[in-house]
Amino acid sequence: MKHPVDIHVGMRVRQRRWLVGMTQQQLAEKVGIKFQQIQKYETGMNRISASRLWDIAAALDTPVASFFDGLEDGADAGGATGLLADKEALELVKTYYAIPEDQRRQLFELARVLSNAA
């Protein structure tokens, strides 16, 4: 049976990998394992050892603790983490932050106005 923490950590690995634009194969090569193992980690099918998580964090240029963000009492807290499990939503966030800051602020205000009108 999959543990909720393993599922959450795997999902956070996938999110970070998507954000940096890396494939499972590329991450696997950086870490020195097969891409199938990355698949198993990302689904929570296999637990990630502490040393492997350290290597994955280094390959993805993120702190190890970032994989535990959003956990509450050992279970997925949901919210933004659940939303960002969707590849399209994650791509939208990635694209949003690629926009220059002044234009991004204007886009955010437009989105806020539109959401209040709905």
C-alpha positions, -999 to +999 in steps of 0.1 A: +000+000+000+013+034-009+020+058+020+006+093+016+040+109+023+056+088-005+029+099-029+033+135-019+071+135-022+068+118-056+043+143-068+066+172-056+095+156-075+074+155-107+063+191-102+099+203-098+110+182-128+083+198-149+091+233-137+128+229-147+118+213-180+135+180-174+124+146-186+123+115-165+152+102-186+173+133-180+167+132-143+175+095-141+208+100-160+218+128-136+210+106-106+224+074-121+193+052-122+169+041-149+139+063-158+115+036-148+127+041-112+119+078-115+084+068-127+079+046-096+092+074-073+069+100-089+038+078-084+047+069-048+050+032-058+085+031-045+099+051-015+128+074-021+157+068+003+172+098+020+204+096+000+185+093-033+163+122-024+194+142-017+207+134-052+174+142-068+172+175-050+207+184-063+198+174-098+167+195-097+185+224-079+161+226-050+163+220-013+154+186+000+128+202+023+109+215-008+096+180-014+078+180+019+061+214+014+023+211+018+024+181+041+001+182+072+004+154+098+019+131+073-009+134+047-013+156+017-028+189+027-042+194-008-049+229-020-021+243-043-003+210-042-033+192-056-038+219-082-002+218-093-004+180-098-022+189-130+005+194-157-015+221-175-018+242-143+019+237-136+027+248-172+005+279-167+024+288-135+057+283-153+046+305-182+033+331-159+066+335-141+084+338-175+065+371-181+083+403-171+073+414-136+055+446-146+034+428-172+029+399-148+014+423-122-010+437-148-020+402-159-026+393-123-049+423-117-068+415-149-073+379-137-085+392-103-110+416-119-123+388-143-127+363-114-147+388-094-170+395-124-178+358-128 
